[in-house]
Amino acid sequence: MNRHLKTAATGLVTALLLAPVLTGLATASLDPGPWPMFHRDAAHTGFTDLHVSDTSALSWTAPLSDSVEYSSPVVNIHGRILIGDVGKEIWSFDLTGTARWNYHTGGNLRYGTPAVGDDQTVYVGSADGNLYALWPSGTLRWTATTGGAVKTAPAIAEDGTIYVGSDDGKLYAIRPEDGSIAWTYAANDTIRSSPAVGPDGTIYFGSNDGFLRAVFPTGSLRWEGATGGPIKGAPAIYRERVMVGSGDGFLYCIDRRTGDLIWATYTGNNIRSSPAVGITGKIYVGVGDDIMCFHDDDGEPCFDFPTGGQVRSSPAVTAGDDSVDVVICGSDDGTLYAVRDGDLLWSATIGAPIRSSPAIGLGGFVYVGATDGILYAFGELDPAAVDPLPPRSATRISLAPNPARADDVVRIDPAGIATGPGAAVVSILDPMGRRVRRLPAQTSGSILWDGKDEGGRPVPTGVYWVRWTNGTEAAIGRVVRIR
């Protein structure tokens, strides 16, 4: 592993990693993390409100046991990065790029993008036909066996049900508690399109026979519609629409409730990439050698950004400072591109094809794998936005409620410290050490945090450090924000 983290930031990250696990964390009902599955969520929007760096600074690299093809990284609530490789291994890396564990499956993970459940269980499909469930420590919890290679990313519904497609042509609904199969739905051909789950629980997936299907959460067909070519990419759900690309070169927009076609735009190339949806509904997808953008209302192109190779990676999207989408996507030319409104924001050339789809994690870091068998982390901490932590022997802060839900106000009250001579200052830090919020100073009493950052935006789910100081004394604690 090559580390390029700044010394001050590394020390802070190390302190965070060595800290004890939050009491009650294992029993709390938690959100899975900032990017817990393929394209971030069960709807496969590929969108996050985490802002990424404006530069292509390489933070660290970490070697895997073999090439990374279509397996894409995911990020759990603690900031751990999980990814599979062709050498049958799934890996867990911490925020510095140190491997925490790896697990050997019975088949290659060429397509093996993991997914993380609310309880931090890790699910990954393998070419040996099994879906593996691993405890957060990397040990086996259970396996569920299908009738063919699993080459789709698992999608996790609100009730915890895991959905995967298999080369045996079936969609599987699997119970999270023991890996038992709740039901299967038989399509007419191999399923390589990762299923997406709508807000009402309907599951959408494509197959090699060119059909897009919608299946009720009970396992019965809701509707199906034919395209003119095999569907390899995952559908994306946005409001009342579902978007998917096909091998016939068309990008389709369909009413997710009825299956009626809203529009179809011919792109001129086979579409293997999965579409992503931006903050205003614009659709981004890899087509041929290009990263393309389409308006959601009529499918008209809004820009076409050329790369130097085929784009099989699926874009990740985040809102920029002025709410203009920043689209991040890899190419077979060995470059990771960040594109803003059709113009290049930054690029990072690593020299090996990038077919893995990028994930955006805590602190706005971008993670992606490549065919050279390396996981790359791009991003940079701003030293001015990093607050040092007190030693681990410092007073522990009382935080309540903890875990805190989206609308909860956290009361911060370190016993015995508020009587010091200075005004108390509280900083909220994410696990990368980046200051999320600095709360107003006061001389006594509790300080309240409403779960928002400096810009007034709700912070993503995850673990946050709370640092209290009054000039002479200091205290620390950490709180989990959940949905």
Secondary structure, DSSP 4 states (H G I P E B T S, - for coil): -EE---HHHHHHHHHHHHSPPPTTGGGS-----SB-STTSSTT---EE-PPPPSS--EEEEEE-SS--SS---EE-TT--EEEE-TTSEEEEE-TTS-EEEEEE-SS--TT---EE-TT--EEEE-TTSEEEEE-TTS-EEEEEE-SS---S--EE-TT--EEEE-TTSEEEEE-TTT--EEEEEE-SS---SPPEE-TTS-EEEE-TTSEEEEE-TTS-EEEEEE-SS---SPPEEETTEEEEE-TTSEEEEEETTT--EEEEEE-SS---SPPEE-TTS-EEEEETTEEEEE-TTT--EEEEEE-SS---SPPEEEE-TTS-EEEEEE-TTSEEEEEETTEEEEEEE-SS---SPPEE-GGG-EEEE-TTSEEEEE----GGGB-PPPPTTSEEPEEESSSB-TTPPEEEE-TTTTTSSSPEEEEEE-TTSBEEEEEEEESSS-EEE-SB-TTSPBPPSEEEEEEEE-SS-EEEEEEEE--
